[in-house]
């Protein structure tokens, strides 16, 4: 059924991979050229007293919090979608047209899974944002004291 999409999809992925590989090498050569231009204009006296050991102040990255809350929300959404799907499977009656009912049931199941995953994934990201804001507010309050 999806055979007409396979060939263009594979060709598109291969072309995108080759393009990104060429772009990677072009960017590398551009960066090296910029470094050479800057290196000719600067000397060591420009950096006196400005270079030092890096500060070891820990900067918090909330990417793991966001990913964790998003994956938790997606998992909860899949669970709720499964519960909705099983509840609808038992409540639906198969009366006259079996083909129409099976198509209708699969459409309802797909909608329930998709909507619950998106809904709970969004709630997970909102919770991550709220936690991030509270932690950054607490960090600022401790700096001021």
DSSP file (Angstrom, degrees, kcal/mol; ACC not computed):
  #  RESIDUE AA STRUCTURE BP1 BP2  ACC     N-H-->O    O-->H-N    N-H-->O    O-->H-N    TCO  KAPPA ALPHA  PHI   PSI    X-CA   Y-CA   Z-CA
    1    1 A X              0   0    0      0, 0.0     3,-0.4     0, 0.0     0, 0.0   0.000 360.0 360.0 360.0 -38.5    0.0    0.0    0.0
    2    2 A X    >>  +     0   0    0      1,-0.2     3,-1.2     2,-0.1     4,-0.8   0.143 360.0 109.4-100.8  19.6    2.8    2.4    0.8
    3    3 A X  H 3> S+     0   0    0      1,-0.3     4,-0.8     2,-0.2     3,-0.4   0.815  70.4  62.1 -66.1 -29.6    5.2    1.2   -2.0
    4    4 A X  H 34 S+     0   0    0     -3,-0.4     4,-0.4     1,-0.2    -1,-0.3   0.688 106.3  46.6 -70.4 -16.5    4.7    4.4   -4.0
    5    5 A X  H <> S+     0   0    0     -3,-1.2     4,-1.9     2,-0.1    -1,-0.2   0.652  96.3  74.3 -94.7 -18.6    6.2    6.4   -1.1
    6    6 A X  H  X S+     0   0    0     -4,-0.8     4,-2.4    -3,-0.4     5,-0.2   0.939  94.9  46.1 -65.9 -49.7    9.2    4.2   -0.4
    7    7 A X  H  X S+     0   0    0     -4,-0.8     4,-2.4     1,-0.2     5,-0.2   0.943 115.8  43.4 -64.1 -50.1   11.4    5.1   -3.4
    8    8 A X  H  > S+     0   0    0     -4,-0.4     4,-2.5     1,-0.2    -1,-0.2   0.879 114.1  52.9 -62.5 -34.2   11.0    8.9   -3.2
    9    9 A X  H  X S+     0   0    0     -4,-1.9     4,-2.3     2,-0.2    -2,-0.2   0.922 110.8  45.4 -66.2 -43.6   11.5    8.8    0.6
   10   10 A X  H  X S+     0   0    0     -4,-2.4     4,-2.4     2,-0.2    -2,-0.2   0.915 114.1  49.2 -65.4 -43.3   14.7    6.8    0.3
   11   11 A X  H  X S+     0   0    0     -4,-2.4     4,-2.5    -5,-0.2    -2,-0.2   0.904 111.8  49.6 -63.1 -41.3   16.0    9.1   -2.5
   12   12 A X  H  X S+     0   0    0     -4,-2.5     4,-2.4    -5,-0.2    -2,-0.2   0.905 111.3  48.1 -64.4 -41.8   15.2   12.2   -0.4
   13   13 A X  H  X S+     0   0    0     -4,-2.3     4,-2.2     2,-0.2    -2,-0.2   0.910 112.8  48.2 -65.7 -41.9   16.9   10.8    2.7
   14   14 A X  H  X S+     0   0    0     -4,-2.4     4,-2.4     2,-0.2    -2,-0.2   0.928 113.1  47.6 -64.5 -44.4   20.0    9.9    0.7
   15   15 A X  H  X S+     0   0    0     -4,-2.5     4,-2.5     1,-0.2    -2,-0.2   0.903 111.7  50.1 -64.0 -40.9   20.1   13.3   -1.0
   16   16 A X  H  X S+     0   0    0     -4,-2.4     4,-2.4     2,-0.2    -1,-0.2   0.889 111.1  50.0 -64.7 -38.5   19.6   15.1    2.4
   17   17 A X  H  X S+     0   0    0     -4,-2.2     4,-1.9     2,-0.2    -2,-0.2   0.915 112.1  46.2 -65.3 -43.7   22.5   13.1    3.9
   18   18 A X  H  X S+     0   0    0     -4,-2.4     4,-2.3     2,-0.2    -2,-0.2   0.914 113.1  50.3 -65.7 -42.2   24.9   13.8    1.1
   19   19 A X  H  X S+     0   0    0     -4,-2.5     4,-2.6     1,-0.2    -2,-0.2   0.920 110.9  48.4 -62.0 -44.2   23.9   17.6    1.2
   20   20 A X  H  X S+     0   0    0     -4,-2.4     4,-1.9     1,-0.2    -1,-0.2   0.850 109.8  53.2 -67.1 -32.3   24.5   17.7    4.9
   21   21 A X  H  X S+     0   0    0     -4,-1.9     4,-1.7     2,-0.2    -2,-0.2   0.929 111.5  44.7 -66.8 -44.7   27.9   16.0    4.6
   22   22 A X  H  X S+     0   0    0     -4,-2.3     4,-2.2     1,-0.2    -2,-0.2   0.908 112.3  52.5 -63.7 -41.2   29.0   18.5    2.0
   23   23 A X  H  X S+     0   0    0     -4,-2.6     4,-2.5     1,-0.2    -1,-0.2   0.865 105.3  56.1 -63.1 -35.9   27.7   21.4    4.1
   24   24 A X  H  X S+     0   0    0     -4,-1.9     4,-1.8     1,-0.2    -1,-0.2   0.928 110.2  43.7 -61.4 -46.3   29.6   20.1    7.1
   25   25 A X  H  X S+     0   0    0     -4,-1.7     4,-2.0     2,-0.2    -2,-0.2   0.863 113.0  51.8 -69.9 -35.2   32.9   20.2    5.2
   26   26 A X  H  X S+     0   0    0     -4,-2.2     4,-2.3     2,-0.2    -2,-0.2   0.919 109.8  49.1 -66.8 -43.0   32.2   23.6    3.7
   27   27 A X  H  X S+     0   0    0     -4,-2.5     4,-2.5     1,-0.2    -2,-0.2   0.884 109.0  53.8 -63.2 -37.4   31.4   25.1    7.1
   28   28 A X  H  X S+     0   0    0     -4,-1.8     4,-2.2     1,-0.2    -1,-0.2   0.926 110.0  46.2 -63.2 -44.3   34.6   23.6    8.5
   29   29 A X  H  X S+     0   0    0     -4,-2.0     4,-2.0     1,-0.2    -1,-0.2   0.882 112.0  51.8 -67.4 -36.0   36.7   25.3    5.7
   30   30 A X  H  X S+     0   0    0     -4,-2.3     4,-2.1     2,-0.2    -2,-0.2   0.915 110.1  48.8 -64.3 -42.1   34.9   28.6    6.3
   31   31 A X  H  X S+     0   0    0     -4,-2.5     4,-2.5     1,-0.2    -2,-0.2   0.903 109.9  51.1 -64.9 -41.1   35.6   28.5   10.0
   32   32 A X  H  X S+     0   0    0     -4,-2.2     4,-2.1     1,-0.2    -1,-0.2   0.894 109.3  51.2 -63.7 -38.2   39.2   27.7    9.4
   33   33 A X  H  X S+     0   0    0     -4,-2.0     4,-2.0     2,-0.2    -2,-0.2   0.898 110.3  49.1 -64.9 -40.1   39.4   30.7    7.0
   34   34 A X  H  X S+     0   0    0     -4,-2.1     4,-2.4     2,-0.2     5,-0.2   0.905 110.1  51.0 -65.4 -41.5   37.9   33.0    9.6
   35   35 A X  H  X S+     0   0    0     -4,-2.5     4,-2.5     1,-0.2    -2,-0.2   0.895 109.6  50.5 -63.6 -39.5   40.3   31.8   12.3
   36   36 A X  H  X S+     0   0    0     -4,-2.1     4,-1.4     2,-0.2    -1,-0.2   0.899 110.5  49.2 -65.4 -39.8   43.2   32.4   10.0
   37   37 A X  H  X S+     0   0    0     -4,-2.0     4,-1.0     1,-0.2    -2,-0.2   0.912 114.6  44.4 -65.1 -42.5   42.0   36.0    9.3
   38   38 A X  H  X S+     0   0    0     -4,-2.4     4,-1.5     1,-0.2     3,-0.4   0.886 109.1  57.6 -68.9 -37.6   41.5   36.7   12.9
   39   39 A X  H  < S+     0   0    0     -4,-2.5    -1,-0.2     1,-0.2    -2,-0.2   0.809 103.0  53.7 -64.2 -30.8   44.8   35.2   13.9
   40   40 A X  H  < S+     0   0    0     -4,-1.4    -1,-0.2     1,-0.2    -2,-0.2   0.831 111.6  44.6 -71.7 -32.0   46.7   37.5   11.5
   41   41 A X  H  < S+     0   0    0     -4,-1.0     2,-0.3    -3,-0.4    -2,-0.2   0.734 105.8  67.1 -87.0 -23.5   45.2   40.7   13.1
   42   42 A X     <  -     0   0    0     -4,-1.5     2,-0.3     2,-0.0     0, 0.0  -0.698  58.7-170.1-102.7 150.4   45.6   39.7   16.8
   43   43 A X    >   -     0   0    0     -2,-0.3     3,-1.2     1,-0.0     4,-0.3  -0.774  40.7 -96.7-127.0 177.6   48.7   39.3   18.9
   44   44 A X  G >  S+     0   0    0     -2,-0.3     3,-1.2     1,-0.2     4,-0.1   0.743 113.9  68.4 -69.8 -23.8   49.3   38.0   22.3
   45   45 A X  G >  S+     0   0    0      1,-0.3     3,-1.0     2,-0.2    -1,-0.2   0.722  88.5  66.5 -70.3 -19.0   49.3   41.4   24.0
   46   46 A X  G <  S+     0   0    0     -3,-1.2    -1,-0.3     1,-0.2    -2,-0.2   0.718 101.0  49.3 -72.4 -19.2   45.6   41.8   23.3
   47   47 A X  G X> S+     0   0    0     -3,-1.2     3,-1.3    -4,-0.3     4,-1.1   0.260  75.4 135.8-104.6  12.0   44.8   39.0   25.7
   48   48 A X  T <4 S-     0   0    0     -3,-1.0    -3,-0.0     1,-0.3    -4,-0.0  -0.442  83.9  -4.1 -66.5 125.4   46.8   40.1   28.7
   49   49 A X  T 34 S+     0   0    0     -2,-0.3    -1,-0.3     2,-0.2    -2,-0.1   0.346 116.5  87.8  77.3  -6.3   44.8   39.7   31.9
   50   50 A X  T <4 S+     0   0    0     -3,-1.3     2,-0.4     2,-0.0    -2,-0.2   0.715  73.8  71.1 -95.7 -23.9   41.7   38.6   30.1
   51   51 A X     <  +     0   0    0     -4,-1.1     2,-0.3     3,-0.0    -2,-0.2  -0.761  60.7 137.3 -96.1 139.7   42.4   34.9   29.9
   52   52 A X        -     0   0    0     -2,-0.4     2,-0.1     3,-0.0     3,-0.1  -0.905  57.3 -53.0-158.7-174.4   42.2   32.9   33.0
   53   53 A X        -     0   0    0     -2,-0.3     3,-0.1     1,-0.1     2,-0.1  -0.459  66.0-101.4 -70.0 144.7   41.0   29.6   34.4
   54   54 A X        -     0   0    0     -2,-0.1     2,-0.2     1,-0.1    -1,-0.1  -0.375  37.9-109.7 -67.8 145.7   37.3   29.0   33.7
   55   55 A X        -     0   0    0      1,-0.1    -1,-0.1    -3,-0.1    -3,-0.0  -0.507  17.1-144.1 -75.4 144.6   35.0   29.6   36.5
   56   56 A X        +     0   0    0     -2,-0.2     2,-0.5     2,-0.1    -1,-0.1  -0.079  48.6 139.7-102.9  34.2   33.5   26.5   38.0
   57   57 A X        -     0   0    0      1,-0.1     2,-0.4     2,-0.0    -2,-0.1  -0.677  56.5-123.3 -76.1 123.8   30.1   27.9   38.8
   58   58 A X        -     0   0    0     -2,-0.5     2,-0.5     1,-0.0    -2,-0.1  -0.550  22.0-158.0 -76.4 123.3   27.7   25.3   37.9
   59   59 A X        -     0   0    0     -2,-0.4     2,-0.3     2,-0.0    -1,-0.0  -0.890  17.7-130.5-100.7 127.3   25.1   26.3   35.3
   60   60 A X        -     0   0    0     -2,-0.5     2,-0.5     2,-0.0    -2,-0.0  -0.578  14.5-157.6 -81.6 135.4   22.0   24.2   35.4
   61   61 A X        -     0   0    0     -2,-0.3     3,-0.4     1,-0.1     4,-0.3  -0.959   4.7-164.7-110.5 126.8   20.6   22.8   32.2
   62   62 A X     >  +     0   0    0     -2,-0.5     4,-2.5     1,-0.2     5,-0.2   0.232  62.3 103.2 -95.8  14.1   17.0   22.0   32.3
   63   63 A X  H  > S+     0   0    0      1,-0.2     4,-2.6     2,-0.2    -1,-0.2   0.881  81.9  49.4 -66.7 -36.1   17.0   19.9   29.1
   64   64 A X  H  > S+     0   0    0     -3,-0.4     4,-2.5     2,-0.2    -1,-0.2   0.873 110.7  50.8 -70.1 -34.3   16.9   16.6   31.1
   65   65 A X  H  > S+     0   0    0     -4,-0.3     4,-2.6     2,-0.2     5,-0.2   0.926 112.4  46.7 -64.5 -44.3   14.0   17.9   33.1
   66   66 A X  H  X S+     0   0    0     -4,-2.5     4,-2.5     2,-0.2    -2,-0.2   0.927 114.3  46.7 -63.2 -45.3   12.1   18.9   29.9
   67   67 A X  H  X S+     0   0    0     -4,-2.6     4,-2.7     2,-0.2     5,-0.2   0.906 113.2  49.5 -65.2 -40.6   12.9   15.5   28.3
   68   68 A X  H  X S+     0   0    0     -4,-2.5     4,-2.3     2,-0.2    -2,-0.2   0.924 113.4  44.9 -64.4 -44.9   11.8   13.6   31.4
   69   69 A X  H  X S+     0   0    0     -4,-2.6     4,-2.4     2,-0.2    -2,-0.2   0.886 114.0  50.7 -67.3 -37.2    8.6   15.5   31.8
   70   70 A X  H  X S+     0   0    0     -4,-2.5     4,-2.5    -5,-0.2    -2,-0.2   0.939 112.7  45.0 -65.0 -46.4    7.8   15.2   28.1
   71   71 A X  H  X S+     0   0    0     -4,-2.7     4,-2.5     2,-0.2    -2,-0.2   0.869 112.8  51.5 -67.3 -35.6    8.5   11.4   28.1
   72   72 A X  H  X S+     0   0    0     -4,-2.3     4,-2.5    -5,-0.2    -1,-0.2   0.919 111.3  48.1 -64.2 -42.6    6.4   11.0   31.3
   73   73 A X  H  X S+     0   0    0     -4,-2.4     4,-2.4     2,-0.2    48,-0.3   0.894 111.5  49.6 -64.1 -39.9    3.6   12.9   29.7
   74   74 A X  H  X S+     0   0    0     -4,-2.5     4,-2.5     2,-0.2    -2,-0.2   0.921 111.9  48.5 -65.6 -42.9    3.8   10.8   26.5
   75   75 A X  H  X S+     0   0    0     -4,-2.5     4,-2.1     2,-0.2    -2,-0.2   0.915 112.8  47.4 -62.5 -42.6    3.8    7.6   28.5
   76   76 A X  H  X S+     0   0    0     -4,-2.5     4,-2.6     1,-0.2    -1,-0.2   0.884 111.1  52.8 -65.0 -37.8    0.8    8.8   30.5
   77   77 A X  H  X S+     0   0    0     -4,-2.4     4,-2.6     2,-0.2    40,-0.3   0.897 108.5  49.2 -64.3 -40.6   -0.9    9.8   27.3
   78   78 A X  H  X S+     0   0    0     -4,-2.5     4,-2.3     2,-0.2    -1,-0.2   0.900 111.7  49.8 -64.4 -39.6   -0.4    6.3   25.8
   79   79 A X  H  X S+     0   0    0     -4,-2.1     4,-2.3     2,-0.2    -2,-0.2   0.929 112.8  45.5 -64.4 -45.1   -1.8    4.8   29.0
   80   80 A X  H  X S+     0   0    0     -4,-2.6     4,-2.7     1,-0.2    -2,-0.2   0.898 112.2  52.2 -65.7 -39.6   -4.9    7.0   28.9
   81   81 A X  H  X S+     0   0    0     -4,-2.6     4,-2.5     2,-0.2    -1,-0.2   0.891 109.8  49.4 -62.1 -39.1   -5.3    6.3   25.2
   82   82 A X  H  X S+     0   0    0     -4,-2.3     4,-2.7     2,-0.2     5,-0.2   0.906 111.2  49.0 -65.3 -41.7   -5.2    2.6   25.9
   83   83 A X  H  X S+     0   0    0     -4,-2.3     4,-2.2     2,-0.2    -2,-0.2   0.918 113.3  46.8 -64.3 -43.1   -7.7    2.9   28.7
   84   84 A X  H  X S+     0   0    0     -4,-2.7     4,-2.4     2,-0.2    -2,-0.2   0.914 112.6  51.0 -63.2 -42.0  -10.0    5.0   26.4
   85   85 A X  H  X S+     0   0    0     -4,-2.5     4,-2.1     1,-0.2    -2,-0.2   0.916 111.8  45.1 -63.7 -44.8   -9.5    2.5   23.6
   86   86 A X  H  X S+     0   0    0     -4,-2.7     4,-1.5     2,-0.2    -1,-0.2   0.869 112.5  52.1 -69.0 -34.8  -10.4   -0.6   25.7
   87   87 A X  H  X S+     0   0    0     -4,-2.2     4,-1.3    -5,-0.2    -2,-0.2   0.902 113.1  44.6 -66.6 -39.2  -13.4    1.2   27.2
   88   88 A X  H  X S+     0   0    0     -4,-2.4     4,-1.8     1,-0.2    -2,-0.2   0.829 107.3  59.4 -73.0 -31.3  -14.7    2.0   23.8
   89   89 A X  H  < S+     0   0    0     -4,-2.1    -1,-0.2     1,-0.2    -2,-0.2   0.878 110.5  41.6 -65.7 -36.3  -14.0   -1.5   22.4
   90   90 A X  H  < S+     0   0    0     -4,-1.5    -1,-0.2     1,-0.2    -2,-0.2   0.793 116.3  48.6 -79.9 -27.9  -16.3   -3.0   25.0
   91   91 A X  H  < S+     0   0    0     -4,-1.3     2,-0.2    -5,-0.2    -2,-0.2   0.711  89.8  93.7 -87.4 -18.7  -19.0   -0.3   24.7
   92   92 A X     <  -     0   0    0     -4,-1.8     2,-0.4    -5,-0.1     9,-0.0  -0.537  67.2-144.4 -76.4 138.0  -19.2   -0.4   20.9
   93   93 A X        -     0   0    0     -2,-0.2     2,-1.0     8,-0.0    -2,-0.1  -0.854   3.3-144.3-103.2 136.8  -21.9   -2.7   19.5
   94   94 A X        +     0   0    0     -2,-0.4     4,-0.1     1,-0.2    -2,-0.0  -0.824  39.5 152.1 -99.3  96.6  -21.3   -4.5   16.3
   95   95 A X        -     0   0    0     -2,-1.0    -1,-0.2     2,-0.2     3,-0.1   0.906  61.1 -20.0 -94.0 -83.0  -24.8   -4.5   14.7
   96   96 A X  S    S+     0   0    0      1,-0.2     2,-0.9     2,-0.0    -2,-0.1   0.925 120.8  44.8-101.8 -57.7  -25.2   -4.7   10.9
   97   97 A X     >  -     0   0    0      1,-0.2     4,-1.7     2,-0.1    -1,-0.2  -0.802  55.4-176.3-101.2 104.6  -22.1   -3.6    9.0
   98   98 A X  H  > S+     0   0    0     -2,-0.9     4,-2.1     1,-0.2     5,-0.2   0.868  82.1  53.4 -68.1 -38.3  -19.0   -5.2   10.4
   99   99 A X  H  > S+     0   0    0      1,-0.2     4,-2.1     2,-0.2    -1,-0.2   0.917 109.5  47.4 -65.4 -43.3  -16.5   -3.4    8.0
  100  100 A X  H  > S+     0   0    0      1,-0.2     4,-2.6     2,-0.2    -1,-0.2   0.902 112.0  50.4 -65.9 -40.2  -17.9    0.0    8.8
  101  101 A X  H  X S+     0   0    0     -4,-1.7     4,-2.5     2,-0.2    -1,-0.2   0.883 110.2  49.1 -66.2 -38.9  -17.7   -0.6   12.6
  102  102 A X  H  X S+     0   0    0     -4,-2.1     4,-2.2     2,-0.2    -1,-0.2   0.899 113.1  47.4 -68.4 -38.7  -14.1   -1.9   12.5
  103  103 A X  H  X S+     0   0    0     -4,-2.1     4,-2.0     2,-0.2    -2,-0.2   0.931 113.5  48.2 -64.7 -43.9  -13.1    1.2   10.4
  104  104 A X  H  X S+     0   0    0     -4,-2.6     4,-2.3     1,-0.2    -2,-0.2   0.895 111.0  50.8 -63.0 -41.1  -14.9    3.5   12.8
  105  105 A X  H  X S+     0   0    0     -4,-2.5     4,-2.4     1,-0.2    -1,-0.2   0.894 109.6  49.9 -65.5 -40.1  -13.3    1.8   15.8
  106  106 A X  H  X S+     0   0    0     -4,-2.2     4,-2.3     2,-0.2    -1,-0.2   0.870 110.6  50.6 -68.1 -34.3   -9.8    2.1   14.4
  107  107 A X  H  X S+     0   0    0     -4,-2.0     4,-2.2     2,-0.2    -2,-0.2   0.910 111.8  47.0 -67.5 -41.8  -10.4    5.8   13.7
  108  108 A X  H  X S+     0   0    0     -4,-2.3     4,-2.6     2,-0.2    -2,-0.2   0.907 112.3  50.6 -65.5 -40.8  -11.6    6.4   17.2
  109  109 A X  H  X S+     0   0    0     -4,-2.4     4,-2.5     2,-0.2     5,-0.2   0.923 111.2  48.0 -64.1 -43.8   -8.6    4.5   18.6
  110  110 A X  H  X S+     0   0    0     -4,-2.3     4,-2.5     1,-0.2     5,-0.2   0.896 113.3  47.8 -63.1 -40.5   -6.2    6.5   16.6
  111  111 A X  H  X S+     0   0    0     -4,-2.2     4,-2.6     2,-0.2     5,-0.3   0.901 111.7  50.0 -66.7 -40.9   -7.8    9.8   17.6
  112  112 A X  H  X S+     0   0    0     -4,-2.6     4,-2.0     2,-0.2     5,-0.2   0.926 114.1  44.5 -65.2 -44.3   -7.8    8.7   21.3
  113  113 A X  H  X S+     0   0    0     -4,-2.5     4,-2.4     2,-0.2     5,-0.2   0.949 116.9  45.0 -64.1 -49.0   -4.1    7.8   21.2
  114  114 A X  H  X S+     0   0    0     -4,-2.5     4,-2.4    -5,-0.2     5,-0.2   0.925 115.4  45.8 -62.9 -46.2   -3.0   10.8   19.3
  115  115 A X  H  X S+     0   0    0     -4,-2.6     4,-2.5    -5,-0.2    -1,-0.2   0.905 114.5  46.9 -66.3 -41.3   -5.0   13.3   21.3
  116  116 A X  H  X S+     0   0    0     -4,-2.0     4,-2.6    -5,-0.3     5,-0.3   0.886 112.2  50.2 -70.8 -36.3   -4.0   11.9   24.7
  117  117 A X  H  X S+     0   0    0     -4,-2.4     4,-2.2   -40,-0.3     5,-0.2   0.943 115.1  43.0 -65.1 -46.0   -0.3   11.7   23.7
  118  118 A X  H  X S+     0   0    0     -4,-2.4     4,-2.1    -5,-0.2    -2,-0.2   0.909 116.0  49.2 -65.6 -41.0   -0.3   15.3   22.5
  119  119 A X  H  X S+     0   0    0     -4,-2.5     4,-2.1    -5,-0.2    -2,-0.2   0.954 116.4  39.2 -64.2 -51.5   -2.3   16.5   25.5
  120  120 A X  H  X S+     0   0    0     -4,-2.6     4,-2.1     2,-0.2   -46,-0.2   0.813 113.5  55.7 -73.9 -28.1   -0.3   14.8   28.2
  121  121 A X  H  X S+     0   0    0     -4,-2.2     4,-1.9   -48,-0.3    -1,-0.2   0.907 109.7  47.3 -64.9 -40.8    3.0   15.6   26.4
  122  122 A X  H  X S+     0   0    0     -4,-2.1     4,-2.2     2,-0.2    -2,-0.2   0.892 110.5  51.4 -65.0 -40.5    2.0   19.3   26.4
  123  123 A X  H  X S+     0   0    0     -4,-2.1     4,-2.5     1,-0.2    -1,-0.2   0.896 107.9  53.6 -63.1 -38.8    1.1   19.1   30.1
  124  124 A X  H  X S+     0   0    0     -4,-2.1     4,-2.1     1,-0.2   -54,-0.2   0.902 109.4  47.6 -62.1 -40.8    4.5   17.5   30.8
  125  125 A X  H  X S+     0   0    0     -4,-1.9     4,-2.2     2,-0.2    -1,-0.2   0.874 110.7  51.5 -68.9 -36.3    6.2   20.4   29.1
  126  126 A X  H  X S+     0   0    0     -4,-2.2     4,-2.3     2,-0.2    -2,-0.2   0.908 110.0  49.4 -65.0 -40.9    4.1   23.0   31.0
  127  127 A X  H  X S+     0   0    0     -4,-2.5     4,-2.5     2,-0.2    -2,-0.2   0.905 110.0  51.3 -63.7 -40.8    5.0   21.2   34.3
  128  128 A X  H  X S+     0   0    0     -4,-2.1     4,-2.4     1,-0.2    -2,-0.2   0.898 109.9  50.3 -62.3 -39.5    8.7   21.3   33.3
  129  129 A X  H  X S+     0   0    0     -4,-2.2     4,-2.5     2,-0.2    -2,-0.2   0.913 110.5  48.8 -64.3 -43.1    8.4   25.0   32.6
  130  130 A X  H  X S+     0   0    0     -4,-2.3     4,-2.3     2,-0.2    -2,-0.2   0.922 112.8  47.4 -64.0 -43.7    6.8   25.7   35.9
  131  131 A X  H  X S+     0   0    0     -4,-2.5     4,-2.5     1,-0.2    -1,-0.2   0.908 111.7  51.3 -63.4 -41.6    9.5   23.7   37.8
  132  132 A X  H  X S+     0   0    0     -4,-2.4     4,-2.4     1,-0.2    -2,-0.2   0.905 110.1  49.1 -62.3 -42.1   12.2   25.5   35.8
  133  133 A X  H  X S+     0   0    0     -4,-2.5     4,-2.2     2,-0.2    -1,-0.2   0.904 111.9  48.4 -65.3 -41.1   10.7   28.9   36.7
  134  134 A X  H  X S+     0   0    0     -4,-2.3     4,-2.4     2,-0.2    -2,-0.2   0.912 112.8  47.8 -66.1 -41.5   10.5   28.0   40.4
  135  135 A X  H  X S+     0   0    0     -4,-2.5     4,-2.0     1,-0.2    -2,-0.2   0.900 112.8  47.8 -67.0 -39.6   14.1   26.8   40.5
  136  136 A X  H  X S+     0   0    0     -4,-2.4     4,-2.0     2,-0.2    -1,-0.2   0.870 111.6  51.0 -69.1 -34.2   15.4   29.8   38.7
  137  137 A X  H  X S+     0   0    0     -4,-2.2     4,-2.2     2,-0.2    -2,-0.2   0.916 111.2  47.8 -66.4 -42.7   13.5   32.1   41.1
  138  138 A X  H  X S+     0   0    0     -4,-2.4     4,-1.9     1,-0.2    -2,-0.2   0.872 110.7  52.2 -64.4 -36.3   14.9   30.3   44.1
  139  139 A X  H  X S+     0   0    0     -4,-2.0     4,-1.5     2,-0.2    -1,-0.2   0.896 110.2  47.8 -66.3 -40.2   18.4   30.6   42.6
  140  140 A X  H  X S+     0   0    0     -4,-2.0     4,-1.8     1,-0.2    -2,-0.2   0.876 110.0  52.5 -69.2 -36.6   18.0   34.3   42.1
  141  141 A X  H  X S+     0   0    0     -4,-2.2     4,-1.1     1,-0.2    -1,-0.2   0.879 109.3  49.2 -66.8 -36.8   16.7   34.8   45.7
  142  142 A X  H  < S+     0   0    0     -4,-1.9    -1,-0.2     1,-0.2    -2,-0.2   0.821 109.3  52.8 -72.5 -29.8   19.7   32.9   47.1
  143  143 A X  H  < S+     0   0    0     -4,-1.5    -2,-0.2     1,-0.2    -1,-0.2   0.879 106.8  52.9 -69.9 -36.9   22.1   35.1   45.0
  144  144 A X  H  <        0   0    0     -4,-1.8    -1,-0.2     1,-0.3    -2,-0.2   0.794 360.0 360.0 -70.5 -27.6   20.5   38.3   46.4
  145  145 A X     <        0   0    0     -4,-1.1    -1,-0.3    -5,-0.1    -2,-0.2   0.468 360.0 360.0 -82.1 360.0   20.9   37.2   50.0
